[in-house]
Amino acid sequence: MDQSVKTSAAKTSAAKSHADRIQHVTSASGVEAWLVEDYTVPIITVEGLIEGGASQDPSGKPGVLNLLMGLLDEGAGPYDATAFQERLDDYAIEMSFGADRDHASLHLRSLARHKDEAFAMLGLALNKALLDAPSIERVRAQIMAGLRHESSDPDVMAQRRFFAEAFAGHPYAQSAKGTLQSVPEITRDDLLAMQAHLFTRQHLHLVVVGAIDADDLARMLDDVFGAWPVQAALRPVPTFVDVPRNKQVVIDFDVPQSSIRFGARGLARTDPDFITATVVNHILGGGVFSSRLFREVREKRGLAYSVYSHLAPFAHGPLYVGGTSTKNERVGESLSIIAAEILSLATDGPNDEELNTSKNFLIGSHALRLDTSSKLAGQLVHIKAHALGRDYLDRRNAMIEVITLQDAARVAKRLYGDGQMLSVIVGRPEGL
């Protein structure tokens, strides 16, 4: 297609709905992706998610997927680690991989004129990673150094213990990074087994945004993913519903300020009430300056610099989670205020001003989450993975707009219940 025609097409597409702009591309071998053609700037962004994530790590050996994903760009095909990175630099290609509890992730960003090289390097990383001993030991050492550092970080300690308590006996209880005990035990055979187990097309979600057409993309999808097995035999992960409530855990740590995590059972991303829960959470602790927790904990009493809450919609055990840090002698007071605000919201619901402020912010700021190809691709890949539909971005603001006080009160009661929660405190707290 002539570049001037492409530019004109891009201007026309800007007036279309998001759903109209998203093409469903299927390659000759059956690899699927969503594509948003955009020639405004000559850049291509690829975001991918593979379902399963670190919850597929072998029992008793967390950290396998995290180590594997950290090694994919450490040499592949004919290139050792140094040569691979130099080739990425030569073509200005951004490539990264990650792992969380529910997904393995991939990210690729390239100039359009280098798309052949970029997709070729992605294919090598995903299909022909060397996983050689020097690279394994180097990346393992990096992970171990990070784990040792985090073992004395009160915030990380609180976060990890919170998940260990919330999901006791469940795969989510372990960090995706693994532990100081498990990471040294991971072998190359473990990495190869994880790659064969997880890298299949059945649970692969891909979104591409930028200066590429459907025909070119289909060809490159085949080159990168065409040889992947179609079916995945993921180990079943149980749905976890028994997050303990009214439980307080203290980890003694000699610091002047305690780190706190709190929360309880949340709502799944596909739950019909999730959008309303997003509005309710913004009122509680998601709005940086407008939330109840910010007003009561920081503005009125100066107990903490930061206090927040967010929804964590894990596939097999969604949570709502919050956190703050405060002086040891004011921990009891801070937790009492947080618990009172959660109970008040659950019992009485929000007021008109709170609801309107939350709705206006979430609607008005949403465009800022879509203003680059990377942001748009990142949003769409999660929409695709959760099967929310290609028209979700067109429906999202309208769904927020129609939320009433009655809706918010009902969902606040459903989300926060009687206000009881799990809390973890790392420090030497007083007043509990």
N, C-alpha and C positions, 0 to 999 in steps of 0.2 A: 504494500500500500504506500502511495506517495506520502511524504512527510506532511505536506500542506493539507492533504485530505485527512490524515490522521489527526492533525491539530484541530481541524474543523470538527471532526467527529468527537474529539475530546470536549470541545466547548458545548456541543449539542448534548452530550451525555451528562454534563454537569447539571442540566435542568431536569434530568430523569430522576425517578425514585431510585433508592438504593437497590431495590429488588430488580428493577429493569436493567441496572448496570451490571448485575452479577450474572455471568455466564456459567453454566454447568458444563465443564469440559470433561469428556471421557476419551482416553487414548485408545489406540488400536488394541492394546492388551487388556483394557478395562480399568486402568488407573483413573481415578476421578479427582477433580479439583474444582474449586470456584475460582473464577477469573474476573477481575475488574480491569478492563483496559483503560489506561490513562497515559496519554502522551504529553501531559503538561510539562513534565521533566523526564529526561531519558534514563529513568531508573526502574529497576524491577525488584520487588520485594516478595519473598516467599516465606510463609509461616506454616509450620507443620506441627501436628500433635499426633502421637501414637498412644492410644488408650492402653491402660495397664499400669504404667508408671512404676514407681518404687514399691508399690504394694505387691509387685510380682517378684521382688527379691527373694532368694531362697530363704527358707525358714532358718532363723538364727544367724543369717549372714547379710544384714542390711548394708547397703552401699554399693552393691554390684552394678546396678544400672547407672548410678552416678559416676562411678569410675569408668564404665564403658563410654558414656557420653562425653566424658572429659578427654577420652583418648581418640575420638574419631578424627579430629583434625591434627593429630600428632603423627602424621605420616600415613600415606595410603598409596596403593598402586606402586608406581616407579619412584615415588618421592619419599625420602625420609622426613623426619619432623621438621628439620630446618628448611629443606627444599620445598616442602608443602607450604609452609608459612610464607616463604619468599615468593612463591608463585601467587598466592593470594594477594600479597602486597603489590606485586608487579601489575596485577589487573584490578587493583582497588576493590577486591571482593571481601565483603563482610560475611563471615560464617561462624555460627556458634550453635552449641547443642546444650541441652539441659535435662534435668529430671526432677519431678516432684512426685507426690504421693500417687497421683492419678494418671500422669502422662510423661512420656519422653517428648522432648520438643526439639525442633530444628528451626534455624533462622538463616536466611540467605538474602543478601542485598548486593546488587551489582549494577553498574552502568549497562544500559541496553546493548551497547556495541560489544560488550564482553559477555553476553549471555551464554554463548556456547561454552566458553571457558568456565564460567561460573557453574553451570549445571554439570559440566564434566567433573569439576572438582567436588561438587556435592555428591555425585554418583560414586566417585572414588572413596570419599569419606564414609559413606553409608554402606558400601558393598565390598570395599577392598582395604579397609583400615589395617595397618600392619600389626597393631597390638603387639609390638615387639617388646622384649624384656626391658631395655633401657627406658623406653617411653612409659611402660607400666610403672616402673619404679619411680621415675621422675614425677609422674602425676600422682601416684600414691603418696609420695613424700609431701607434695603440695597439699593434698587433702588432709593428711595427718597433721601438718603444721596448722592448718585452719582449725581442725578439731581441737588441738591442744590449746590454741588461743581461745576458742569459744568455751572451753571447759572452765575458764575463769572469768567469763563475761556474764554478769548477773542477768542481763536481758535474755541472752541465749539460754542460760540455765533455766530461767523461768519458763521460757517458751517450750523447751524440750520436756521439762517435767510436766507442764500442763498437758501436752499431748500424751505423755506416758500415762498420766492419771485418767485423762478423758477416754483413751482408747486402750485401756489395759487388756492385754491378751490379743489385740487386733494388730494387723500389719501396720496400721497408721500410727501405732505407738512409737515406732522407731523413726528416727530422722532419715530422710532420703540420702543424706551424706554418709550414713553408717556411723560406726563408733570406733573409738581407739582400739577396741578389741577385735572388731569384725574386719575392718579394712585391711590389716596386715594378712588376714587369712584368705583374701580373695585371690584366685588363681586365673591364669589365662583361660583355662577350660571353663571357669565360671562365666567369664566375659563372652566367650564364643557361644555358650549355651544360652545366655540371656539374649544375645543378638538373634540367634535362630528362633528363639521363643517369641520375641516381641516384634521383630521387624517383618510384619506381614501386612497385606493390604486391607484386610477386613476391618481393622480399627484405625486406619490411617486417614487423617483429615488434613487436607492441603488447601491453602488459599494463596493466590498470586495476584498482586496488584502492581500495575505499571505498564511500561511500554513494550508489550508483547501481545501477539494475537493468538487466537485459539489454536490455529494449526501448528505454529511453532511450539506452543506450550505442550500440546498433545504429544508431539514428537519427543520433547525433552522429558516428559513424564515417563514415557516408555523407556528412554535411555537410563533414567535414574532408578525407577521403581518397577519396571516391567518384569524383572526376574524375581521379585519378591513373591513368596507363597501367598495364595489368595486367602486361605483360612488361618485363623489364629486359635490356638488352644490355650487361652489364658486360664490360669488357676482361678477358681472362684474366690471372690473376696466377700465375706459376709457383710450384710448391712448392720451397722452398729447403732443401737438405739439407747443403750444404758449409760450415757454420760452421767457420772455422779453429780448430784446437786447437794447443796448445803454441806460441802466438804472444803476444808481449808488445809493447805499443806504449806509448811514453813521449812525452808532450807537455810540452815544457819550459815551465814557468810559474812565475814568481817569487812563490811563496807558501811559508810555513813548514810547511804541512801538505798532503800529497798526497791527492787524491781518486782512489779506485780502483773500477773496475768489472770484474767477472770473470764468466765463464759459458761455456756451450756449448749444443749441441743439447738440446732438451727433448722433452716428450711432448705430443701434441695433446689438446685437451680431451675429445675423444670416444674417446681410446685407453682400452682396458679397464684399463690399469695406472695411469690418471691419479689415481684416488683413493689408491692405494697410494703413488704418487709424492708426493702432497700430504702424507701422513704422513711419508715419508722426508725431504722438504724441511723439515718442521717440526723434525725432529730435527737437521738440519744447521744451518739458520739462520733458520727461520720462527718458532720459539718465542723470544719476546723474552728471557726469562730462563732458559729451560731448554735452549736449543740448544747444540750443540757449539761453534759459532763464538763465541757470546757467552761461554761458559765459558772457552775457551782464549785468545781474543784479548783480551777485556776483563777478566774476573774474575781470571784467573791472572797475566796479564802487563801489564794496563793499557795496551795498545797503542792502543786506540780507545774512544771513547765509545759508538759504535754500529757494529754489523756485522750483516749480514742476508743472506738469500737468499730468492728466491721463484720460482715457476713463471710463465712468460709464454707462455701457450698461443695464440700468434698462429695465425690460420687457415692461413697458407701457410709457416710456419717457426717452430715453437715453440722456446722457449729455456728454460734455467734461468739466472737472473741473480742476482748478488750484488754487494754493495758495502760500502765502509767508507772512512774517512778516518783518516790517522795522520801523525805527524811524519815529515818527509822521511827522517831518519836511521833510521827503524824500518820503512820500507816493505818492504825485503827480508825482514826477519824476519816481518812480518805476512803477506806473501804465502806464505812457506814454510809457516807454520802453517795457513793456509787450505787450501793444496794438500794438506798432509798429512792434514787432517781429511776432505777430500773423498775422497782415495785410501783412507783407512782405512774409511770408510763403504762405498765401492764394493767393497773387498776382503773385509771381514769382516762387513759389515752392522751393524745396531744391536744393542744388548743388550736384555734383557727390560724393564729399568726405563725405558730411553729409549722403547721402543715403547709401553709402557703409558701413560707420561706424555703422549706425543704423542696417542695415541688418545683418552685421557680429556679432554684439553683441546679437541681438535677436535669431539668429540661434545658435551661440556658447554657450550661457548661458542656452539654453533651457533644456539641460540634467540635469542641477543642480536643476531644478524644478521637477525632476522625480526620484531623487536618493535615496528616501526612500519610504517605503510602504505608509506612511501617505501622502507624497507629491503626489505620483502617484494616490492614491485614491481620493485626493482632486481635482486634475486636471480632472480625469475621470468623477467624479460625475457631474461636471459642463458641460463637453462635452456631457454627456448623457442627462442632463436636457435641454440643448439647441438643442438636436437632430442633433449634428454635425457629428455623425457617428463614429463607432468603429475604423475606419481607420484615424481619424483626426490627431492623433499624428504622423502617418506615412506621412501624406500629408503636415503638417503644415510648416516645414522648406522649402520644395520645393515651396510652395505658396509664401513665403517671398523672396526666391532667385530670382524668375522671375519678381519681381516688378521693373518697369523701372522708370526713371525720369518723363516720361510723366504720368505714373500711379500715382505717388506720387503727382505731381503738380495738377492733376485733382481732387484727393481726398482731398488734402489740401484746394482747392477752395471750394469743396463741404462741408467740415467740418467747415471751419472758415469763409466762405462767405466774407462779407465786413469788417470783423474784429470786428464788433460791438459785445458787450457782456454785460452780467449782472455782476456787481461787488458789493461786500458787504465789508465794512470796519468798523472794531470795534476798536475804539481808539479816538484820537483827531488829525485827519490827517490835514496836511497843503498842499497847492499847488494844490488842486483839481480844 
